[in-house]
């Protein structure tokens, strides 16, 4: 069943952006002290970039759920 989803390009994009977001969260936690010393404008730009990444990942979830009837919560 999972092999069927891995063929779909939208599912691959969802998987890749999910892995990138996980990597970003790990980097944010690892370099928290450096990030806390950033200027006000740099923090706003960082949060804006993160919100765009999370939003686009969420929209990909919506598309994959609609197109392929894919709900990852059914795996739990």
ABEGO torsion letter per residue (X at the ends): XAAAAAABAAAAAAAAAAAAAAAAAAAAAAAAAAAAABBAAAAAAAAAAAAAAAAAAAAAAAAAAAAAGBBAAAAX
